Amino acid sequence: MIDDPMDRIAAALERMAPAPLEAPDFSGAPAFVWHVEPDRLEPVPQVARVDLALLVGVERARDTLLANTEQFARGLSANNALLWGARGMGKSSLIKAIHGEVHSKHEGLRIVELQREDLPSVGRLLNLLRGAPYRFILFCDDLSFGHDDAHYKSLKAVLDGGIEGRPENVVLYATSNRRHLMPRDMIENERGSAINPSEAVEEKVSLSDRFGLWLGFHPCDQDQYLAMIRGYCDAYGVEIADDDLRAEAIEWQATRGSRSGRVAWQYFNDLAGRKGVALGA
């Protein structure tokens, strides 16, 4: 029993501010997910991803990001990358597929997923990764910022690193539907109403400039859409005549009002189920 008031205060403060989190055993898994409250890195023994060869219509982005990742995995300098553009065109799938491809050759490469809402904790995460004998891709999916959103300031810790500098064993790959990470109408509204329009959004817009690689993703055409599905069929052994596939796939995209890699995969999931082919986890 603690009788001294000062001892009781000290004990309470220790409960409120626990000891710094110890880094997990990074050798136990190829991927981790960062959680807060409490801080922890949860291992992911098997990453949900598709094979790199099945990603159609993103060849230029694939080759650029693959070369950057291989360079990073070899212990050389590499750029942070922003994958931006059309929804459902494989931005996050490409990052996970490239990690799998490079990890098969460089086993020291890890990927850590960070949620946008947890960006304020990124400094604590970097402290766990800094100095570890591994290379880390920090993966933030669907990154964007709204009005009065201060989370972008935390992101600068990864991109610029502040006085300590970004850990040399960490690189950031982020995806966004927006090239400048914020809605165009918000950019125009702030520019139009600000006393100094040129400075009104400069801090937020310039955040995307801190990514060394900008990789754009654009809507696919019908031939690419059908090629994606045919690639899935060949890879998983689903048999269907070209004419039937074309008719069904075009009808499927028409009912959804869009054409993308995601829609192609959704149609293929339905097709595989009807053909009695299990795709696994």
C-alpha positions as a printed NumPy array, in Angstrom:
array([[  0.   ,   0.   ,   0.   ],
       [  1.32 ,   3.458,  -0.949],
       [  0.947,   5.954,   1.903],
       [  3.07 ,   8.878,   0.709],
       [  0.99 ,  11.308,  -1.439],
       [  3.978,  11.923,  -3.7  ],
       [  4.371,   8.186,  -4.263],
       [  0.69 ,   7.935,  -5.159],
       [  1.058,  10.801,  -7.667],
       [  4.158,   9.176,  -9.176],
       [  2.334,   5.853,  -9.51 ],
       [ -0.632,   7.55 , -11.191],
       [  1.628,   9.366, -13.656],
       [  3.381,   6.122, -14.52 ],
       [  0.021,   4.533, -15.342],
       [ -0.905,   7.499, -17.522],
       [  2.44 ,   7.505, -19.334],
       [  3.552,   3.857, -19.669],
       [  7.069,   2.892, -20.627],
       [  7.955,   3.192, -24.324],
       [  6.724,   0.293, -26.413],
       [  9.311,  -2.305, -27.315],
       [  9.717,  -3.198, -30.969],
       [  8.179,  -6.557, -31.926],
       [ 10.037,  -9.471, -33.442],
       [ 10.172,  -8.246, -37.033],
       [ 11.509, -11.611, -38.18 ],
       [  8.156, -13.235, -37.418],
       [  6.109, -11.782, -40.286],
       [  6.563,  -9.927, -43.599],
       [  3.946,  -7.314, -42.744],
       [  2.541,  -5.433, -39.763],
       [ -0.412,  -3.162, -39.   ],
       [  0.075,  -0.192, -36.656],
       [ -2.592,   0.306, -33.989],
       [ -2.895,   2.917, -31.258],
       [ -4.544,   3.007, -27.813],
       [ -2.503,   1.1  , -26.925],
       [  0.377,   1.426, -29.392],
       [  1.258,  -1.887, -30.991],
       [  2.425,  -3.47 , -34.227],
       [  0.258,  -6.464, -35.096],
       [  1.99 ,  -9.031, -37.329],
       [  0.285, -10.11 , -40.559],
       [  1.595, -13.583, -41.458],
       [ -0.011, -13.579, -44.923],
       [ -0.745, -10.399, -46.892],
       [ -3.95 , -10.307, -48.962],
       [ -2.685,  -9.46 , -52.435],
       [ -2.755, -10.482, -56.089],
       [  0.227, -11.517, -58.158],
       [  2.082,  -8.628, -59.774],
       [  1.685, -10.187, -63.224],
       [ -2.125,  -9.959, -62.942],
       [ -2.16 ,  -6.153, -62.709],
       [ -2.975,  -4.929, -66.211],
       [ -2.911,  -1.38 , -67.541],
       [ -0.49 ,   0.004, -64.94 ],
       [  2.778,  -1.072, -66.543],
       [  4.547,   2.291, -66.337],
       [  3.681,   2.802, -62.663],
       [  4.553,  -0.848, -61.966],
       [  8.007,  -0.616, -63.501],
       [  8.826,   2.694, -61.794],
       [  7.668,   1.614, -58.344],
       [  9.282,  -1.811, -58.664],
       [ 12.664,  -0.266, -59.513],
       [ 12.364,   2.183, -56.606],
       [ 11.445,  -0.624, -54.182],
       [ 14.261,  -2.92 , -55.3  ],
       [ 16.683,  -0.037, -54.888],
       [ 15.375,   0.591, -51.369],
       [ 15.49 ,  -3.105, -50.436],
       [ 19.177,  -3.246, -51.414],
       [ 19.946,  -0.562, -48.846],
       [ 20.21 ,   2.277, -51.337],
       [ 18.408,   5.613, -51.325],
       [ 14.852,   5.65 , -52.669],
       [ 11.927,   8.038, -53.001],
       [  8.647,   8.268, -51.152],
       [  5.828,   7.556, -53.621],
       [  2.316,   8.956, -54.062],
       [  0.012,   6.791, -56.175],
       [ -2.935,   8.97 , -57.161],
       [ -5.847,   8.835, -59.547],
       [ -8.948,   6.888, -60.496],
       [-10.677,   4.716, -57.921],
       [-10.375,   0.958, -58.244],
       [ -7.422,   0.996, -60.636],
       [ -5.058,  -0.997, -58.45 ],
       [ -3.078,   1.599, -56.488],
       [ -3.057,  -0.258, -53.17 ],
       [ -2.964,  -3.631, -54.953],
       [  0.202,  -2.548, -56.764],
       [  1.963,  -1.58 , -53.531],
       [  1.141,  -4.899, -51.874],
       [  2.042,  -6.891, -54.985],
       [  5.387,  -5.129, -55.358],
       [  6.196,  -5.739, -51.703],
       [  5.52 ,  -9.435, -52.259],
       [  7.661,  -9.519, -55.395],
       [ 10.636,  -7.739, -53.823],
       [ 10.32 ,  -9.538, -50.479],
       [ 10.759, -12.85 , -52.295],
       [ 14.276, -11.676, -53.235],
       [ 15.091,  -9.459, -50.234],
       [ 13.708, -11.084, -47.102],
       [ 14.583,  -8.086, -44.948],
       [ 11.866,  -5.939, -46.562],
       [  8.783,  -5.341, -44.408],
       [  5.558,  -3.435, -45.022],
       [  3.73 ,  -1.576, -42.233],
       [  0.19 ,  -0.318, -42.792],
       [ -0.719,   2.983, -41.133],
       [ -4.272,   4.362, -41.087],
       [ -4.748,   8.023, -41.986],
       [ -6.469,   8.751, -38.681],
       [ -3.41 ,   7.434, -36.826],
       [ -0.976,   9.859, -38.487],
       [ -0.503,  11.868, -35.25 ],
       [  1.176,   8.778, -33.773],
       [  3.637,   8.374, -36.643],
       [  6.534,   9.756, -34.6  ],
       [  6.166,   6.935, -32.087],
       [  5.989,   4.409, -34.913],
       [  9.157,   5.762, -36.525],
       [ 10.982,   5.427, -33.216],
       [ 10.186,   1.695, -33.259],
       [ 11.388,   1.269, -36.832],
       [ 14.46 ,   3.465, -36.618],
       [ 17.601,   1.411, -36.246],
       [ 15.93 ,  -1.987, -36.758],
       [ 17.915,  -4.304, -39.064],
       [ 15.095,  -4.305, -41.64 ],
       [ 13.806,  -2.056, -44.422],
       [ 10.234,  -0.79 , -44.02 ],
       [  7.633,   0.379, -46.526],
       [  5.21 ,   2.543, -44.568],
       [  1.891,   2.112, -46.405],
       [ -0.938,   4.645, -45.988],
       [ -4.011,   3.928, -48.09 ],
       [ -6.607,   6.477, -49.27 ],
       [ -4.74 ,   9.512, -48.009],
       [ -6.522,  12.866, -48.206],
       [ -7.129,  15.941, -46.083],
       [-10.168,  18.125, -45.59 ],
       [-10.714,  21.662, -44.361],
       [ -9.043,  22.383, -40.994],
       [ -7.5  ,  18.895, -41.019],
       [ -4.146,  19.113, -39.221],
       [ -3.158,  15.474, -39.762],
       [ -1.023,  16.521, -42.712],
       [  1.454,  18.105, -40.295],
       [  2.182,  14.681, -38.826],
       [  2.894,  13.338, -42.294],
       [  5.805,  15.74 , -42.611],
       [  7.618,  13.668, -39.972],
       [  7.814,  10.878, -42.543],
       [  8.458,  13.009, -45.604],
       [ 10.892,  15.514, -44.114],
       [ 11.83 ,  13.937, -40.804],
       [ 12.326,  17.182, -38.894],
       [ 15.562,  17.68 , -37.008],
       [ 16.228,  13.929, -36.689],
       [ 15.653,  13.244, -40.363],
       [ 13.55 ,  10.445, -41.772],
       [ 14.89 ,   7.02 , -40.801],
       [ 17.039,   5.757, -43.661],
       [ 15.346,   2.355, -43.387],
       [ 11.81 ,   3.744, -43.929],
       [ 10.082,   4.853, -47.123],
       [  6.463,   6.002, -47.447],
       [  4.085,   4.738, -50.143],
       [  0.657,   6.403, -50.065],
       [ -2.432,   6.19 , -52.266],
       [ -4.971,   8.925, -52.89 ],
       [ -7.755,   9.745, -55.309],
       [ -6.458,  13.331, -55.277],
       [ -3.213,  14.516, -56.781],
       [ -2.79 ,  17.266, -54.186],
       [ -4.327,  15.27 , -51.304],
       [ -7.186,  17.761, -50.902],
       [-10.403,  18.468, -52.874],
       [-10.045,  20.833, -55.821],
       [-13.112,  22.832, -54.737],
       [-11.497,  23.405, -51.335],
       [ -8.32 ,  24.655, -53.024],
       [-10.303,  27.101, -55.149],
       [-12.487,  28.247, -52.241],
       [ -9.5  ,  28.969, -50.022],
       [ -7.648,  30.746, -52.809],
       [-10.686,  32.868, -53.589],
       [-11.43 ,  33.911, -50.014],
       [ -7.915,  34.309, -48.599],
       [ -6.176,  37.652, -48.104],
       [ -3.08 ,  36.148, -49.723],
       [ -4.417,  33.504, -52.144],
       [ -0.974,  32.223, -53.104],
       [ -0.246,  31.254, -49.495],
       [ -3.71 ,  30.07 , -48.491],
       [ -3.23 ,  26.446, -49.451],
       [  0.475,  26.35 , -50.202],
       [  1.321,  24.373, -47.075],
       [ -1.139,  21.592, -47.831],
       [ -0.677,  21.513, -51.588],
       [  3.103,  21.492, -51.241],
       [  2.836,  18.348, -49.127],
       [  2.348,  16.269, -52.264],
       [  5.468,  17.877, -53.741],
       [  7.486,  16.201, -51.002],
       [  6.856,  12.808, -52.603],
       [  9.714,  12.043, -54.966],
       [  7.51 ,   9.849, -57.148],
       [  4.064,  10.795, -58.454],
       [  2.439,   7.859, -60.202],
       [ -0.884,   8.571, -61.934],
       [ -3.654,   5.991, -62.409],
       [ -6.344,   6.599, -65.005],
       [ -9.588,   4.815, -65.932],
       [ -9.049,   1.738, -68.069],
       [-10.55 ,   1.202, -71.506],
       [-12.697,  -1.769, -72.426],
       [ -9.849,  -3.831, -73.878],
       [ -7.818,  -3.437, -70.68 ],
       [-10.869,  -4.294, -68.591],
       [-11.447,  -7.522, -70.527],
       [ -7.719,  -8.347, -70.462],
       [ -7.747,  -8.092, -66.66 ],
       [-10.577, -10.612, -66.417],
       [ -9.   , -12.991, -68.929],
       [ -5.777, -12.83 , -66.927],
       [ -7.627, -13.8  , -63.752],
       [ -9.362, -16.668, -65.583],
       [ -6.076, -18.043, -66.891],
       [ -4.339, -17.703, -63.52 ],
       [ -7.082, -19.449, -61.539],
       [ -8.142, -22.004, -64.152],
       [-11.624, -20.625, -64.797],
       [-12.818, -21.698, -68.256],
       [-15.157, -19.504, -70.296],
       [-15.417, -18.748, -74.002],
       [-14.189, -15.322, -75.107],
       [-17.586, -14.31 , -76.504],
       [-19.376, -15.291, -73.282],
       [-16.801, -13.518, -71.136],
       [-17.075, -10.364, -73.225],
       [-20.886, -10.274, -73.085],
       [-21.091, -10.983, -69.351],
       [-18.27 ,  -8.638, -68.347],
       [-19.659,  -5.71 , -70.346],
       [-23.104,  -6.24 , -68.843],
       [-21.54 ,  -6.418, -65.366],
       [-19.745,  -3.086, -65.793],
       [-22.901,  -1.486, -67.217],
       [-24.895,  -2.375, -64.099],
       [-22.224,  -0.692, -61.951],
       [-21.833,   2.381, -64.096],
       [-18.047,   2.18 , -64.115],
       [-15.132,   0.238, -65.52 ],
       [-12.049,  -0.409, -63.384],
       [ -9.744,  -3.072, -62.054],
       [-11.936,  -3.395, -58.979],
       [-15.049,  -3.983, -61.094],
       [-13.104,  -6.551, -63.149],
       [-12.149,  -8.443, -59.977],
       [-15.732,  -8.291, -58.659],
       [-17.048,  -9.789, -61.885],
       [-14.364, -12.472, -61.79 ],
       [-15.289, -13.366, -58.203],
       [-18.871, -13.911, -59.335],
       [-17.742, -15.901, -62.375],
       [-15.404, -18.129, -60.362],
       [-18.186, -18.878, -57.887],
       [-20.588, -19.85 , -60.666],
       [-17.907, -22.084, -62.182],
       [-17.246, -23.769, -58.83 ],
       [-13.664, -22.494, -58.529],
       [-12.509, -21.531, -55.029],
       [-10.15 , -18.528, -54.987],
       [ -8.924, -19.056, -51.429],
       [ -8.31 , -16.373, -48.803]])
